[in-house]
Structures are given as structure tokens and as C-alpha cells.
Amino acid sequence: MPELRKDMIRGHWVALATDRALKPNDFPIAQKNMIEGNKTSFCPFCEGHESETPPEVDAFRDHDSEANVSGWKVRVFPNKFSAFDTALDLNPHTEGIFPVMNGVGIHEVIVETPKHDRGWQDYSEEEIYTLLQMYQRRYAAVAKDERVRYIQIYKNYGLFAGASLEHNHSQLIGFPFVPNTFEGFSNYYQQKGHCLLCDLLQQECTNQERIVYEGEHFVLLCPYASRFAYETWLVPKTHRQHFQNLPEEEVREMAHILRMYVPHMFELLNHPSYNLMIHAGCVNPAEKADSEHWYMEIIPRLMVQAGVEVASGVYMNPVAPECAASILREGLK
């Protein structure tokens, strides 16, 4: 049975798959045959292999074709190896002094394309727009489960970003708690009475030093305290808690900026592994929280986190965001 265990020192929850254990040679970094670019191994995500995955829960299909067969553009199904289970009750309790609860949650895989060897850096603007629409659709669907408090959409590209399969896919997790990673939003609002990200955006747009690109609805910037070299945030100018509420014109602009920026970043940084993550407000209860403002992070994984980051949470970034923004602006069209 999957469990959520509280790290009492750091205050974080840890999801554990208690009914199985990866052997030492099962981890991607240890597998000699899982080098990026190796096309010889069988891929369960490729078109024609739909029977190798759990049954799909959603898809964009050509001409409304039948589920769980070929003919799809984007396909969604439960993660086969999830540390979460939708069939459990939360049952929070303690084991001695240790807080623990059942691993209740939703974990979905979003296969972005039927083609094996294409990533965001290869997608057309329309393909990115279609994928963002699916993100919105799944976010809205998962938010209907009253046990879900927070929804995380993320993508791992490449071995050093955590990708275990080469075929491009994203993932969505519905957590039964709100991670404490973003306490700065609520703390700032309590002190100032303003949205932290709105104030941050106003200052950055005035300063311009860390702006990579500014559109009508979005600003792409290198954050002031960047944890990673060439880290960027795509921040909406309009204050909204949730990603699924975007009007079409904003989704279209978002797709345009990502189609322009991701290939540029990918080539400039010599084809790095990278993560894309969408952060949004809490759900259930879904009351309006003026402190919450959704945004996307794009993080190239150019260095492996070292002992100091793991031990202290203090990141060592060798590229100042002002320098990163200046370099990223060059040649961006």
C-alpha cells in the first residue's frame, strides 16, 4: 500500500511505494542501455502499443477514433508505477511520533505525441497549443476529486531531469495536501496585502534587467534568486489562481512564446535535459485566494545538485540571472 510519510525535520511529505522496490540496476542512471538517443528498446508509449499502458482516461484523437488504439494526438492514462492510489481513504495517523497517511492521490501520464523522437523543441505551435489544452482539461477533471488539494503538472526531459522513458511525456499529480514550497505567497500577502508575483512582475518589468521576452499577456524572465543556471519563469500578467481558467487568446500566446523560446534555449545550451512545471493555487476548498498566482518554470538541468543543496536547501548557481537573461535574449525571435 502506498504511503505518505512526514519528514518532521524539514516539514515535507514523502511519497513511498511500500509494496515494491527498484533493484540497484533498475534505476535509469545505472542502466547502460538507457542512454539518450538509443532507439533500440521497446517503447510502451509509441502509437500501436496502446495495450501496453493502462486504459486511457482522456485523449485528443483523429476523427473521434476508438479509445486505446492508434489514431491519437495526445493520450492520457494512469501512471502504472504510481506511488499514489485513488482507491484508498486518507486515514491520517501516527506510528510512534511519525505522521503518516495512505498514499491517496491521482497520478497521470500525458503522452504528448505519437512520435517517439520529438520533444517540445520540435513541436509546432499548434502541437504545443493542443498539449496546453489537454493540461487544462486534465487539471479541471482532477480538481473535481474532493480529496485533491493541489495539482502539479510537470515534464521531465532527458536523463538528468528525471525522465525514465525517452518518449516525450508529461505528468500530473493530484496531492491530498498543499506542499509548503510556496509559503512565500501567503506570508507576503499577510504582510503586504498584495500578490507577491504581481508585485514581483511590476518591479521586473520596470527594471527590465532580467526580462527575456514580454508579450501582451505573459512575461518570460529569469527570477531574481534563480536556483538553476538559465532558469526562467513564464508569468501571466493577469492575476489568476488556476491554469485551467485561461481564455483561448492567452493559451495561444503561451504556445507562441514556448514555441519560440524552448528551441532557442535547447540550442543555446547544447541540448540539455530540462524540466517544465506549472504551479497553481490550491483546490478543494476552491475559494478565491488573492495570494495565489499561477506560473510556469522552465529549468535546464546543466548541473547535478550537490551535497550542499541537498543538505541545506541553499542552491549554488554559477550564472547570475541578469547575465542569463542577457544571453537568452540574444537571437530570440
C-alpha positions in Angstrom: 0.0 0.0 0.0 1.5 3.4 -0.9 2.1 5.8 2.0 2.8 9.5 2.6 5.3 10.0 5.4 6.1 13.3 7.0 9.7 14.4 7.2 9.5 16.0 10.7 12.8 17.8 10.3 12.1 19.6 7.0 8.3 19.6 7.2 7.9 17.9 3.8 5.8 14.9 2.9 7.5 12.0 1.1 5.5 9.6 -1.2 6.7 6.0 -0.8 5.8 2.9 -2.9 5.9 0.5 0.1 4.8 -2.6 -1.9 7.7 -2.7 -4.3 11.4 -1.7 -4.5 13.5 -0.9 -7.5 16.7 -3.0 -7.6 20.0 -1.2 -7.9 20.2 -1.9 -11.6 16.7 -0.7 -12.3 17.4 3.0 -11.9 17.8 4.9 -15.2 21.3 6.2 -14.4 22.5 2.7 -13.7 21.2 1.2 -16.9 23.8 1.2 -19.6 21.1 0.8 -22.4 19.1 3.8 -21.4 21.5 6.4 -23.0 19.6 9.3 -24.7 19.4 8.6 -28.4 19.1 4.8 -28.0 16.2 3.8 -30.2 16.6 0.0 -29.9 14.5 -0.7 -26.8 10.7 -1.3 -26.8 8.6 1.8 -26.1 5.1 1.3 -24.5 4.2 5.0 -25.3 4.6 4.7 -29.1 1.5 4.6 -31.3 0.4 1.0 -31.8 1.5 -0.1 -28.3 -1.7 1.2 -26.5 -2.3 -2.2 -24.9 1.0 -1.9 -23.0 -0.3 1.0 -20.9 -3.3 1.3 -18.5 -6.6 2.2 -20.3 -6.7 5.9 -21.3 -8.7 8.3 -19.4 -8.6 11.1 -22.0 -7.2 11.8 -25.4 -7.3 14.1 -28.4 -8.0 11.7 -31.3 -8.3 12.0 -35.1 -11.9 11.8 -36.2 -13.1 10.6 -32.8 -11.4 7.3 -33.2 -11.9 4.5 -30.7 -10.1 4.6 -27.4 -7.0 2.6 -26.6 -6.0 2.2 -30.3 -3.9 4.1 -32.8 -5.1 7.5 -34.1 -4.4 9.9 -31.2 -2.6 13.2 -30.9 -2.3 13.4 -27.1 -3.1 10.5 -24.8 -3.6 10.3 -21.0 -3.7 7.3 -18.7 -2.9 6.5 -15.1 0.7 6.1 -14.2 1.3 2.3 -14.0 4.0 2.7 -11.3 2.5 5.5 -9.2 3.2 6.0 -5.5 -0.5 7.1 -5.2 -3.7 5.1 -5.2 -7.2 6.6 -5.9 -9.0 3.8 -4.2 -7.7 4.4 -0.6 -9.0 6.5 2.3 -6.6 9.1 3.6 -6.5 7.7 7.2 -4.0 10.2 8.7 -2.4 8.7 11.9 0.9 8.3 13.6 3.4 5.5 14.0 5.0 6.4 17.3 6.0 10.1 16.7 5.9 9.8 12.9 2.9 11.3 11.0 1.8 9.1 8.2 -1.3 8.7 5.9 -2.3 6.5 3.0 -0.9 7.5 -0.4 -4.2 8.8 -1.7 -3.8 10.8 -4.9 -4.1 10.8 -8.7 -1.0 10.3 -10.9 -1.5 10.5 -14.7 0.9 10.3 -17.7 0.2 12.6 -20.6 1.9 11.3 -23.8 2.5 14.4 -25.8 2.9 12.9 -29.3 2.6 9.5 -31.0 6.0 10.0 -32.5 8.9 8.7 -30.4 11.7 11.1 -31.1 10.1 14.5 -30.9 10.2 16.9 -27.9 9.0 20.5 -27.2 11.9 21.8 -29.1 10.5 20.1 -32.2 6.8 20.7 -31.8 4.8 23.2 -33.9 3.0 26.0 -32.2 -0.3 24.2 -32.8 1.0 21.0 -31.2 2.0 22.9 -28.1 -1.4 24.7 -28.0 -3.1 21.3 -28.2 -0.9 19.9 -25.4 -1.7 23.0 -23.2 -5.4 22.4 -23.8 -5.0 18.9 -22.5 -3.2 20.2 -19.5 -6.2 22.5 -18.8 -8.7 19.7 -19.4 -6.9 17.2 -17.0 -6.4 19.9 -14.4 -10.1 20.7 -14.4 -11.0 17.0 -14.3 -8.7 16.1 -11.4 -9.8 19.2 -9.4 -13.3 17.6 -9.2 -12.0 14.9 -6.8 -12.7 16.4 -3.4 -9.7 14.6 -1.8 -7.3 16.5 -4.1 -5.8 19.7 -2.6 -3.1 20.6 -5.0 -2.4 19.7 -8.7 1.2 19.6 -10.1 1.7 19.4 -13.8 5.3 18.7 -14.8 7.6 17.5 -17.6 11.0 15.7 -17.3 13.0 15.8 -20.5 16.3 13.8 -20.5 18.1 11.6 -18.0 19.3 14.4 -15.7 15.8 15.9 -15.5 14.4 12.7 -14.2 13.0 11.1 -17.4 12.9 7.3 -17.2 11.5 6.9 -20.7 12.7 8.6 -23.8 9.3 9.1 -25.4 8.2 12.6 -24.6 5.5 12.8 -22.0 4.3 15.0 -19.1 2.8 14.0 -15.8 0.1 15.3 -13.5 -0.2 14.5 -9.8 -3.2 15.4 -7.6 -1.9 15.6 -4.0 -4.2 15.3 -0.9 -2.2 18.2 0.7 -0.7 21.5 -0.3 3.1 21.4 -0.5 4.8 24.0 1.7 7.2 25.0 -1.0 5.3 28.2 -1.8 4.6 29.5 1.6 6.2 32.8 0.5 3.0 33.7 -1.4 0.7 33.6 1.7 3.4 35.1 4.0 3.8 38.1 1.7 0.1 38.6 1.3 -0.4 38.6 5.1 2.3 41.2 5.5 1.6 43.4 2.4 -1.9 42.7 1.4 -0.7 42.2 -2.2 0.0 39.3 -4.5 3.8 38.6 -4.4 4.0 37.6 -8.0 2.1 40.7 -9.2 4.4 42.9 -7.3 7.5 41.0 -8.5 6.3 41.3 -12.1 5.7 45.0 -11.8 9.3 45.5 -10.5 10.9 43.3 -13.1 9.1 45.0 -15.9 10.2 48.4 -14.6 13.8 47.2 -14.2 13.9 45.1 -17.4 17.3 43.6 -16.5 16.0 40.1 -16.0 13.3 40.1 -18.7 13.9 37.7 -21.6 10.7 38.4 -23.5 7.5 40.3 -22.9 4.2 39.7 -24.7 0.7 41.0 -24.4 -0.3 38.5 -21.7 2.9 36.9 -20.5 6.4 37.8 -19.3 9.4 35.4 -19.6 12.0 36.3 -17.0 15.0 34.9 -15.1 14.0 35.1 -11.4 15.9 37.3 -9.1 17.1 34.4 -6.9 17.4 31.8 -9.6 18.3 28.4 -8.2 19.5 27.0 -11.5 21.6 28.3 -14.3 19.4 29.8 -17.1 16.2 29.1 -15.1 13.2 31.0 -16.5 9.6 31.7 -15.4 6.7 32.3 -17.7 4.4 34.5 -15.7 0.9 35.7 -16.7 0.3 39.4 -16.3 -3.3 38.7 -15.3 -3.7 37.6 -11.7 -5.3 34.1 -11.7 -5.1 31.2 -9.2 -5.6 28.4 -11.7 -4.2 27.4 -15.1 -7.3 25.8 -16.4 -9.2 29.2 -16.3 -7.1 30.8 -19.1 -9.0 32.2 -22.1 -8.1 30.9 -25.5 -6.1 34.0 -26.6 -3.8 33.6 -23.5 -3.3 29.9 -24.2 -2.5 30.8 -27.8 0.1 33.4 -26.7 1.6 30.9 -24.2 2.0 28.4 -27.0 3.6 31.0 -29.2 6.2 32.0 -26.6 7.0 28.4 -25.7 7.4 27.5 -29.4 9.8 30.4 -29.8 11.7 30.0 -26.5 12.2 26.3 -25.9 14.0 25.5 -29.2 16.1 28.7 -28.6 17.1 27.6 -25.1 17.7 24.0 -26.3 20.1 25.0 -29.0 21.8 27.7 -27.0 22.5 25.4 -24.0 23.7 22.5 -26.2 20.6 20.2 -26.0 20.2 20.0 -22.2 17.9 17.9 -20.1 15.2 20.2 -18.7 12.0 20.4 -16.6 8.9 22.3 -17.2 6.5 22.8 -14.2 3.2 24.6 -13.8 2.5 25.9 -10.3 -1.0 27.0 -9.4 -3.3 27.6 -6.5 -4.8 25.0 -4.2 -8.1 23.3 -4.9 -10.8 21.9 -2.6 -11.7 24.1 -1.0 -11.7 26.2 -4.1 -12.4 29.6 -2.5 -10.6 32.6 -4.1 -7.2 33.2 -2.6 -5.8 36.5 -3.7 -2.3 35.4 -2.6 -2.1 32.7 -5.3 -0.9 33.4 -8.8 -0.1 30.5 -11.2 3.1 30.4 -13.4 5.4 28.1 -15.3 9.0 27.3 -14.5 11.5 26.1 -17.3 14.7 24.7 -15.8 17.6 23.4 -17.8 19.5 20.7 -15.9 23.1 21.7 -16.6 24.5 20.6 -13.3 23.6 17.8 -10.8 22.6 19.0 -7.4 25.5 18.6 -5.0 25.7 17.9 -1.3 25.3 21.5 -0.2 21.9 21.8 -2.0 20.6 18.5 -0.6 21.9 19.2 2.9 20.9 22.9 3.4 18.5 23.8 0.6 20.9 26.6 -0.4 21.4 26.4 -4.2 24.7 27.2 -5.8 24.1 28.9 -9.2 27.2 29.8 -11.2 25.2 32.1 -13.6 23.6 35.3 -12.3 20.1 35.8 -13.6 21.0 39.2 -15.1 23.7 37.5 -17.2 21.4 34.6 -18.1 18.6 37.0 -19.3 21.1 38.9 -21.4 22.4 35.8 -23.1 18.9 34.3 -23.5 17.6 37.5 -25.1 20.2 37.3 -27.9 18.8 35.8 -31.0 15.4 35.2 -29.6 12.7 35.9 -32.2 
